[in-house]
Amino acid sequence: METRKLYDDDPYLLETDCRVLSCEKTAAGWAAVTDQTIFFARGGGQPCDRGTLAGVPVLDTVEEDGVLRHILERPVPPGPAKMEIEWETRRDHMQQHLGQHILSAAFQELYGDPSVIARIESPYCHVELERPLSEEELVRVQDRANAVIAEDRAVRCFFVSPEESRALPVRGHISPHARVRLVEIADYDLNGCGGTHCRSTGEVGAILLCGVKEVRGSFRVYYVCGERAAREAHDRTRPLLALQRAFGAESLAALEEKAAAALARRDALEEQTRVLGERLLESDAGRFAALARPCGAGRLFAGVIENGDIRHLRAVCDRLTAESGVTLLLAAAGERQVGLLFARPKGNGPDLGRALRELTAACGGKGGGSPVLAQGMVPADSAWREAFAGLEASLRETGK
């Protein structure tokens, strides 16, 4: 027996009587099946409702083959019961979901961009498009969506057969069902959807775009509607004022200009840093190679670099072991910790991973690696200098 979904016809119905048909223990909790329900089962990008069944909190609502299971904290007995849902949550979901329809229709109408994914989440909802849009395009879409909201267009939900749906100008993909539920925004949009929606676009209040991000090759647009949009607009005031003060900008236009200039300076500094880093890499690689002394069939350099950057030293090791065949024992000495980096060319040679593990264990540190590359850390106040010098002497003595 399928559960009758009362919210399909009346999403404003907040309480009703029902009959509990069964209540079974599951891994998620107690799953109660009723003859009818006002609880929306999560799916299609919309979360489930909150509320109670027979006075017991409903933790989740899921649907399988037309049967809705209300996941409860504890069991309820079969028979007559009352269910109630929270209006604040239902109203928020209705605003966000209808807002998404309006927004997706605006993307399609203005630029021919279909929404491939839509999710109602917290704190921001989002839709995903197949291509990135410019800020100017996004503002135009937001303006169009809010114009549709201000016009307070009527919203109608109704069922048709799959054959009837194919003859209608439905936006987007229609999932195969015996009955297709359509959501119509008067003279604006027609979309297949099983979610809960407001009676008119005016109840959405407003749509505010909050940010964008490229995710898995899609362009994600974050948004909020209704009371969420009002709170977001309020919450943006303080950080915007703080940014204007930090940049010395008297207006948003001036802030945008100054921020763009700061980003340009950042890019220039990053390029300058990259060039200087390459020069430093060449300099240190040349210096370490020149200081390396013969050791067995190769050469060995052991050095302590005060306040050295371990990532830079790793790049030096990569270059020298590949190009010059030098074995390196490096220590980047800081105030509290010392980074150790041992590297040698591939082939026969000492097991530097074992050597580093023995040294760090003796000095109260940790680390490890392979025979050709090892990295670790020891406390700066330990006897690491003596152990480090002893390792160098041992390698030179054995000629490896």
C-alpha positions as CSV (number, residue, x, y, z in Angstrom):
1,M,0.0,0.0,0.0
2,E,1.4,3.4,-1.0
3,T,1.4,6.2,1.6
4,R,-0.9,9.0,0.6
5,K,1.2,12.2,0.4
6,L,-1.0,15.0,1.7
7,Y,1.6,17.7,1.0
8,D,1.2,17.0,-2.8
9,D,-2.2,18.9,-2.6
10,D,-1.7,21.1,0.5
11,P,1.9,21.9,1.6
12,Y,0.4,24.3,4.2
13,L,-1.2,21.4,6.2
14,L,0.8,21.2,9.4
15,E,-1.0,18.5,11.3
16,T,-3.3,15.6,10.6
17,D,-4.6,12.4,11.9
18,C,-3.3,9.1,10.4
19,R,-3.1,5.4,11.1
20,V,0.2,3.8,12.0
21,L,0.3,0.6,9.9
22,S,3.7,-0.8,11.2
23,C,6.7,0.2,13.2
24,E,9.9,-1.8,12.9
25,K,13.4,-1.6,14.3
26,T,16.0,-0.6,11.7
27,A,19.7,0.4,11.8
28,A,18.6,4.1,11.6
29,G,16.0,3.9,14.3
30,W,12.3,2.8,14.5
31,A,10.7,3.0,11.0
32,A,6.9,3.8,11.1
33,V,4.7,3.4,8.1
34,T,1.4,5.3,8.0
35,D,-1.6,5.3,5.7
36,Q,-1.0,9.0,4.9
37,T,1.5,11.7,5.8
38,I,2.4,15.3,5.8
39,F,6.1,14.6,6.1
40,F,8.1,15.2,2.9
41,A,10.6,12.4,2.3
42,R,14.1,13.7,1.5
43,G,14.9,13.5,-2.1
44,G,15.3,15.5,-5.3
45,G,17.6,17.9,-3.5
46,Q,15.1,18.8,-0.8
47,P,15.6,17.7,2.9
48,C,12.8,16.1,4.9
49,D,10.5,17.9,7.3
50,R,10.9,18.1,11.1
51,G,8.1,17.2,13.5
52,T,6.5,14.5,15.5
53,L,4.4,11.3,15.0
54,A,2.3,10.3,18.0
55,G,4.4,12.8,20.0
56,V,7.7,11.1,19.1
57,P,10.3,13.2,17.2
58,V,10.7,12.2,13.5
59,L,14.5,12.0,12.8
60,D,14.2,11.3,9.0
61,T,11.7,10.4,6.4
62,V,12.6,8.1,3.5
63,E,10.6,6.7,0.6
64,E,10.9,3.3,-1.1
65,D,8.5,2.2,-3.8
66,G,5.9,4.7,-2.8
67,V,6.0,3.7,0.9
68,L,7.2,6.5,3.3
69,R,9.0,5.4,6.5
70,H,9.2,7.9,9.3
71,I,12.4,7.2,11.3
72,L,11.7,7.7,15.0
73,E,13.6,7.9,18.2
74,R,11.4,5.2,19.8
75,P,8.6,2.9,18.6
76,V,4.9,4.0,18.4
77,P,2.0,1.5,18.6
78,P,0.0,0.6,15.5
79,G,-3.4,2.4,15.2
80,P,-4.7,6.0,15.2
81,A,-2.1,8.7,15.7
82,K,-1.5,12.4,15.2
83,M,1.4,13.9,13.2
84,E,2.7,17.4,13.2
85,I,5.4,19.2,11.3
86,E,7.4,22.4,12.1
87,W,6.1,25.3,10.1
88,E,9.4,27.2,10.1
89,T,11.3,24.3,8.4
90,R,8.5,23.6,5.9
91,R,8.2,27.3,5.0
92,D,11.9,27.6,4.6
93,H,12.0,24.6,2.3
94,M,9.1,25.9,0.3
95,Q,10.8,29.3,-0.2
96,Q,14.2,27.8,-1.2
97,H,12.6,25.2,-3.5
98,L,10.3,27.6,-5.4
99,G,13.2,30.1,-5.4
100,Q,15.3,27.5,-7.2
101,H,12.7,27.0,-9.8
102,I,12.6,30.7,-10.5
103,L,16.3,31.0,-10.5
104,S,16.8,28.0,-12.8
105,A,14.1,29.3,-15.2
106,A,16.0,32.6,-15.3
107,F,19.2,30.9,-16.2
108,Q,17.4,29.1,-19.0
109,E,15.4,32.1,-20.2
110,L,18.3,34.6,-20.3
111,Y,21.2,32.4,-21.4
112,G,19.9,29.0,-22.3
113,D,21.8,27.4,-19.4
114,P,20.0,24.4,-17.9
115,S,20.5,23.6,-14.2
116,V,22.1,20.2,-14.0
117,I,22.0,19.8,-10.2
118,A,20.0,21.7,-7.4
119,R,20.3,21.2,-3.7
120,I,18.6,22.8,-0.7
121,E,21.2,22.9,2.0
122,S,22.4,24.9,5.0
123,P,23.5,27.7,5.1
124,Y,23.4,28.1,1.3
125,C,21.4,26.3,-1.4
126,H,23.0,25.8,-4.8
127,V,22.4,25.1,-8.5
128,E,25.0,23.8,-10.9
129,L,25.4,24.9,-14.5
130,E,27.4,23.5,-17.3
131,R,29.5,26.7,-17.9
132,P,30.8,29.6,-15.8
133,L,28.8,32.8,-15.9
134,S,30.3,36.3,-15.5
135,E,29.3,38.6,-12.6
136,E,27.3,40.7,-15.0
137,E,25.3,37.7,-16.1
138,L,24.7,36.5,-12.6
139,V,23.4,39.9,-11.5
140,R,21.1,40.0,-14.5
141,V,19.7,36.5,-13.5
142,Q,19.3,37.6,-9.9
143,D,17.4,40.8,-11.1
144,R,15.1,38.7,-13.3
145,A,14.4,36.2,-10.6
146,N,13.5,39.0,-8.1
147,A,11.3,40.6,-10.7
148,V,9.3,37.4,-11.0
149,I,9.0,37.3,-7.2
150,A,7.8,40.9,-7.1
151,E,5.1,40.1,-9.7
152,D,3.6,37.6,-7.2
153,R,2.8,35.1,-9.9
154,A,0.5,32.2,-9.0
155,V,2.0,28.7,-8.5
156,R,0.0,25.6,-9.3
157,C,1.0,21.9,-8.7
158,F,-0.9,19.2,-10.6
159,F,-0.5,15.7,-12.0
160,V,-0.5,14.5,-15.6
161,S,0.3,11.2,-17.4
162,P,3.7,10.7,-18.9
163,E,2.1,11.0,-22.4
164,E,0.5,14.3,-21.5
165,S,3.8,15.7,-20.0
166,R,5.6,15.0,-23.3
167,A,3.2,17.3,-25.1
168,L,3.8,20.2,-22.6
169,P,6.7,22.7,-22.7
170,V,8.3,21.3,-19.5
171,R,11.7,22.6,-18.6
172,G,14.3,20.0,-17.7
173,H,14.2,16.3,-17.4
174,I,11.1,14.4,-16.2
175,S,11.7,11.2,-14.2
176,P,9.6,8.3,-15.3
177,H,6.6,7.8,-13.0
178,A,3.0,6.5,-13.5
179,R,1.9,10.0,-12.7
180,V,4.1,13.1,-13.4
181,R,3.8,16.0,-10.9
182,L,4.3,19.4,-12.5
183,V,4.9,22.8,-10.9
184,E,3.7,25.7,-12.9
185,I,4.6,29.4,-12.3
186,A,2.0,31.3,-14.2
187,D,3.2,32.5,-17.6
188,Y,6.8,31.8,-16.7
189,D,7.9,28.2,-16.0
190,L,6.7,24.6,-16.0
191,N,8.8,22.0,-14.3
192,G,8.5,18.4,-13.1
193,C,9.0,18.3,-9.4
194,G,7.8,16.4,-6.3
195,G,8.8,19.0,-3.7
196,T,6.8,21.5,-1.6
197,H,6.3,25.0,-3.0
198,C,4.6,28.3,-2.0
199,R,1.3,29.3,-3.5
200,S,2.8,32.3,-5.3
201,T,6.2,33.7,-6.1
202,G,5.7,36.6,-3.8
203,E,6.0,34.3,-0.8
204,V,9.6,33.6,-1.7
205,G,10.4,37.1,-0.6
206,A,13.7,37.6,-2.4
207,I,16.6,35.7,-3.9
208,L,20.2,36.6,-3.1
209,L,23.1,35.1,-4.9
210,C,25.9,34.4,-2.3
211,G,28.8,33.0,-4.2
212,V,30.1,30.8,-7.0
213,K,32.6,27.8,-7.3
214,E,33.7,25.5,-10.0
215,V,33.1,21.9,-8.8
216,R,33.8,18.7,-10.8
217,G,33.6,20.6,-14.1
218,S,30.3,22.3,-13.2
219,F,29.7,25.9,-12.2
220,R,28.0,26.1,-8.8
221,V,25.9,29.1,-7.9
222,Y,25.1,29.5,-4.2
223,Y,21.8,31.3,-3.2
224,V,19.3,31.9,-0.4
225,C,15.7,32.9,-0.4
226,G,13.1,34.4,1.9
227,E,14.2,34.9,5.5
228,R,17.5,33.4,4.8
229,A,18.1,36.1,2.2
230,A,17.2,38.8,4.7
231,R,19.6,37.4,7.3
232,E,22.4,37.0,4.8
233,A,22.0,40.6,3.6
234,H,22.1,41.8,7.2
235,D,25.1,39.6,8.0
236,R,27.1,40.8,5.0
237,T,27.1,44.4,6.3
238,R,29.8,44.0,9.0
239,P,32.4,42.2,6.9
240,L,31.8,44.5,3.9
241,L,32.3,47.6,6.2
242,A,35.4,45.9,7.6
243,L,36.8,45.3,4.1
244,Q,36.1,48.9,3.1
245,R,37.9,50.1,6.2
246,A,40.8,47.8,5.6
247,F,41.2,49.0,2.0
248,G,40.3,52.6,2.7
249,A,37.4,52.4,0.3
250,E,34.4,54.8,0.8
251,S,32.1,52.7,-1.4
252,L,31.6,49.3,-2.8
253,A,32.8,50.5,-6.2
254,A,36.0,51.8,-4.7
255,L,36.4,48.5,-2.7
256,E,36.1,46.5,-5.9
257,E,38.7,48.7,-7.6
258,K,41.2,48.6,-4.7
259,A,40.7,44.8,-4.2
260,A,41.4,44.3,-7.9
261,A,44.6,46.3,-7.6
262,A,45.6,44.4,-4.5
263,L,45.1,41.1,-6.4
264,A,47.2,42.4,-9.3
265,R,50.0,43.3,-6.8
266,R,49.7,39.8,-5.2
267,D,50.1,38.1,-8.6
268,A,53.2,40.3,-9.4
269,L,54.7,39.4,-6.0
270,E,54.0,35.7,-6.4
271,E,55.8,35.8,-9.8
272,Q,58.7,37.7,-8.2
273,T,58.8,35.2,-5.4
274,R,58.8,32.3,-7.9
275,V,61.7,33.8,-9.8
276,L,63.7,34.5,-6.6
277,G,62.9,31.0,-5.4
278,E,64.3,29.5,-8.6
279,R,67.4,31.6,-8.2
280,L,67.9,30.6,-4.6
281,L,67.4,26.9,-5.6
282,E,70.1,27.2,-8.2
283,S,72.4,29.0,-5.8
284,D,71.9,26.5,-2.9
285,A,72.2,23.6,-5.3
286,G,75.5,25.0,-6.7
287,R,76.8,25.8,-3.2
288,F,76.0,22.4,-1.7
289,A,77.5,20.6,-4.7
290,A,80.7,22.7,-4.4
291,L,80.9,21.9,-0.7
292,A,80.2,18.2,-1.2
293,R,83.3,16.0,-0.3
294,P,84.2,12.7,-1.8
295,C,82.7,9.7,0.0
296,G,83.1,6.3,-1.4
297,A,82.1,6.2,-5.1
298,G,80.2,9.5,-4.7
299,R,80.1,12.7,-2.8
300,L,78.5,13.7,0.5
301,F,77.3,17.1,1.8
302,A,76.1,17.5,5.4
303,G,74.9,20.9,6.5
304,V,72.9,22.7,9.2
305,I,70.7,25.5,7.7
306,E,69.5,27.8,10.4
307,N,65.8,28.6,10.0
308,G,65.8,26.7,6.7
309,D,62.7,26.0,4.8
310,I,62.2,22.2,4.4
311,R,60.3,22.5,1.2
312,H,63.0,24.5,-0.4
313,L,65.6,22.0,0.8
314,R,63.6,19.1,-0.6
315,A,63.7,20.8,-4.0
316,V,67.5,21.2,-3.7
317,C,67.8,17.5,-2.8
318,D,65.7,16.5,-5.8
319,R,67.9,18.5,-8.1
320,L,71.2,17.5,-6.7
321,T,70.5,13.8,-6.4
322,A,69.2,13.7,-10.0
323,E,71.8,15.9,-11.6
324,S,75.0,15.7,-9.5
325,G,74.8,12.4,-7.7
326,V,75.3,14.0,-4.4
327,T,74.2,12.5,-1.1
328,L,72.8,15.1,1.3
329,L,72.2,15.2,5.1
330,L,70.4,18.4,5.8
331,A,69.0,19.9,9.0
332,A,66.7,22.9,9.0
333,A,67.2,24.2,12.5
334,G,64.4,26.2,14.1
335,E,63.8,27.6,17.6
336,R,61.8,24.6,18.8
337,Q,62.1,21.9,16.2
338,V,64.7,20.7,13.7
339,G,63.6,19.3,10.3
340,L,65.8,16.5,9.0
341,L,66.1,15.6,5.3
342,F,68.3,12.9,4.0
343,A,68.6,12.1,0.3
344,R,70.9,10.2,-2.1
345,P,70.9,9.0,-5.7
346,K,69.1,5.7,-6.6
347,G,71.3,2.6,-6.7
348,N,73.6,1.2,-4.1
349,G,74.2,3.2,-0.9
350,P,73.3,3.6,2.7
351,D,69.7,3.0,4.0
352,L,68.9,6.6,4.8
353,G,65.4,5.7,6.0
354,R,66.8,3.4,8.7
355,A,69.5,6.0,9.6
356,L,66.9,8.7,10.1
357,R,64.6,6.5,12.2
358,E,67.5,5.6,14.5
359,L,68.5,9.2,14.8
360,T,65.0,10.5,15.5
361,A,64.3,7.7,18.0
362,A,67.5,8.5,19.9
363,C,66.6,12.2,20.0
364,G,62.9,11.9,20.9
365,G,61.6,12.8,17.5
366,K,59.9,11.0,14.6
367,G,60.3,10.3,11.0
368,G,60.9,7.8,8.3
369,G,61.2,7.2,4.6
370,S,62.9,5.0,2.0
371,P,66.6,4.1,1.6
372,V,67.0,7.0,-0.9
373,L,64.8,9.7,0.8
374,A,63.9,10.2,4.4
375,Q,62.4,13.1,6.4
376,G,61.8,13.7,10.1
377,M,61.6,16.0,13.0
378,V,63.4,16.2,16.4
379,P,63.2,18.7,19.3
380,A,65.7,21.6,19.1
381,D,66.8,21.0,22.7
382,S,67.8,17.4,22.1
383,A,71.3,16.1,21.4
384,W,70.5,16.1,17.7
385,R,73.7,18.0,16.6
386,E,75.9,15.3,18.1
387,A,73.8,12.5,16.5
388,F,73.8,14.4,13.2
389,A,77.6,14.8,13.2
390,G,78.0,11.1,14.2
391,L,75.9,10.0,11.3
392,E,78.0,12.0,8.9
393,A,81.2,10.6,10.4
394,S,79.9,7.1,10.1
395,L,79.0,7.5,6.5
396,R,82.4,8.9,5.7
397,E,84.1,6.2,7.6
398,T,82.3,3.4,5.9
399,G,82.7,5.1,2.5
400,K,79.0,4.8,1.6
